[in-house]
Amino acid sequence: MIAPGGRRRRKLLTLAGSALVVATVLSGCGEAVAPAPESGGSSSTTPANVYEEQRSAGVQAALDALGRGLLAGDRARVTDLLDASASPAFRSRIQTSIANLSGAGPGSGSSSPTSSPALDLTSTPRSDSPSADASSGTPSASVPPPARGEALQLKDLRYVLAPTEEAETLVPAELQARLDAQGSSDSWVAPVELHYALGGATKPGLDEPEVVVSSQFVMARYGDAWKIVGDASAIGAAAMPTQLWELPDVAADDVATAGGESVVASYPGTETVVDRVRRLLPGATAAVTDFWGSDWPRRAAVVATGRPSEFRDLAQSASTDIAGAAAATVFSRIDTGAHSAAGQRIILTPNAGDLAEPALGVVLRHELTHVAARVVTSPGAPLWITEGVPEYVGRKDTYVRLEDAAPDLAAAVRAGEGPTALPTDREFAVDSDQALVAYQAAWSVSAFVAARFGEEKLKELYVGVAGTDDVKRQDVAIRRVLGMSRAEFVASWRRWLNEQVD
């Protein structure tokens, strides 16, 4: 970390829960949680009469054919299932999926006309750009970058009708008129669930729990067969969240980590950062296990994006300014009973390519800590603990003095303007002038606990405080773990801060 008065440090954006916040970690990294819509419902509806029974059976047959066709990369089979009124955007999404899942390998995915153009987010050269400085260890124009991997393989993919008690949604009049003109005898806005599991460069690859994503499909009947008109966007609702294989030219590589195969998925322009992640991921996983223990999968899916549009699509953050972001984590659902989380992804922004390898290591350790802690973390837990502990694990052994890791905080303490309380969630907001100090203060709280009480107590504090959004229960956890009240805890931390900057 550059000390105060040195070169301008880069900021990063993160999403924690649903709040947008700012932090600095060495050259910059970030963490985000953006839960995807999901459902844990059964795989079929309960028909009320013969008509509904026949309709459900016909639509499920079309959905079965869609799943089998996509999983096999069978263009002819899937194309035949699409209705003549399917929109160009929906067709493009389906055709890109077929290309990616056909087994032809990276480079086979067709360019999507609905993808946004790449944005220039930084004035510094991308580390995976041929024009990047040779001294950084990145490829020059004469040295081709390493390959990103092989074609992505899914362990499973299927669509099923979902149970619902809601009133049926009507097909919009204009669309219905087109279907009628085409000879359709019936239409249905059907509740649908996508069930899938990665996969990687091989099967089972990541071998993850099944992910379930809820949406709707507009279906049209012709004789005894049903065709797919589109997803919920055809009726003006939100489309099903974008999946890895729905963006052009996805590649996958399997990396052996302590819990089995991890997967690095990627898109064009990310060759160098993918190569770095391959090298760093086993050690980053081991570092998180050293702190958290082995009670987590000890494997992960890391996704390297080459364009801002790819990151926004996968992180479901269309309105987010990612100019300083390095990464985000997303998940589909948490099963507290089974102590598992489905659909966890560490998504790197294009800016991750700007990071030196040590800084990228900090990012991975930070994000993997969130993966490890996900199932014990309450959505309403305070950010001073849910961000502070990942910051501590990410930065461990990367600094000598407090001001190396937290220069803004050190300067504030020296000026007599150090924190008087634990940082509030509001202070982490991206538009807050206090955001940098808030993140550094959160890191320092965890560093203080580890230094005075040990890392086992720090983990115990995380589980106790981050496991609830009830402040009274958080206070009970502080006293139980550290033997002091919140006020005494803050006072001890403040004294420690002053000792570190003297």
Stockholm file with secondary structure:
# STOCKHOLM 1.0

chainA/1-502         MIAPGGRRRRKLLTLAGSALVVATVLSGCGEAVAPAPESGGSSSTTPANVYEEQRSAGVQAALDALGRGLLAGDRARVTDLLDASASPAFRSRIQTSIANLSGAGPGSGSSSPTSSPALDLTSTPRSDSPSADASSGTPSASVPPPARGEALQLKDLRYVLAPTEEAETLVPAELQARLDAQGSSDSWVAPVELHYALGGATKPGLDEPEVVVSSQFVMARYGDAWKIVGDASAIGAAAMPTQLWELPDVAADDVATAGGESVVASYPGTETVVDRVRRLLPGATAAVTDFWGSDWPRRAAVVATGRPSEFRDLAQSASTDIAGAAAATVFSRIDTGAHSAAGQRIILTPNAGDLAEPALGVVLRHELTHVAARVVTSPGAPLWITEGVPEYVGRKDTYVRLEDAAPDLAAAVRAGEGPTALPTDREFAVDSDQALVAYQAAWSVSAFVAARFGEEKLKELYVGVAGTDDVKRQDVAIRRVLGMSRAEFVASWRRWLNEQVD
#=GR chainA/1-502 SS CCCTTSSCCCCEEEEETTEEEEECCTTCCCCBBCCCCCCCCCSSCCCSSHHHHHHHHHHHHHHHHHHHHHHHTCHHHHHHHBCTTCCHHHHHHHHHHHHHHTSCCTTCSCCCTTSCCCCCCCSSCCTTSTTSCGGGTCCCTTSCCCCCCBCCEEEEEEEEECCCCSCCCCCCHHHHHHHHHTTCCEEEEEEEEEEEEEEESSSSTTCCCCEEEEEEEEEEEETTEEEEEEEGGGGTSCCCCCCGGGSTTCEEEEEEETTEEEEEEECTTCHHHHHHHHHHHHHHHHHHHHHHCSCSCSCCEEEECSSHHHHHHHHTCTTCCCTTCCEEEECSEEETTTTEEESCEEEECGGGGGSCHHHHHHHHHHHHHHHHHGGGCCTTCCHHHHTHHHHHHHHTTSCSSHHHHCHHHHHHHHTTCCCSSCCCGGGGBTTCTTHHHHHHHHHHHHHHHHHHHCHHHHHHHHHHHHTCSCHHHHHHHHHHHHSSCHHHHHHHHHHHHHHHHC
#=GC SS_cons         CCCTTSSCCCCEEEEETTEEEEECCTTCCCCBBCCCCCCCCCSSCCCSSHHHHHHHHHHHHHHHHHHHHHHHTCHHHHHHHBCTTCCHHHHHHHHHHHHHHTSCCTTCSCCCTTSCCCCCCCSSCCTTSTTSCGGGTCCCTTSCCCCCCBCCEEEEEEEEECCCCSCCCCCCHHHHHHHHHTTCCEEEEEEEEEEEEEEESSSSTTCCCCEEEEEEEEEEEETTEEEEEEEGGGGTSCCCCCCGGGSTTCEEEEEEETTEEEEEEECTTCHHHHHHHHHHHHHHHHHHHHHHCSCSCSCCEEEECSSHHHHHHHHTCTTCCCTTCCEEEECSEEETTTTEEESCEEEECGGGGGSCHHHHHHHHHHHHHHHHHGGGCCTTCCHHHHTHHHHHHHHTTSCSSHHHHCHHHHHHHHTTCCCSSCCCGGGGBTTCTTHHHHHHHHHHHHHHHHHHHCHHHHHHHHHHHHTCSCHHHHHHHHHHHHSSCHHHHHHHHHHHHHHHHC
//
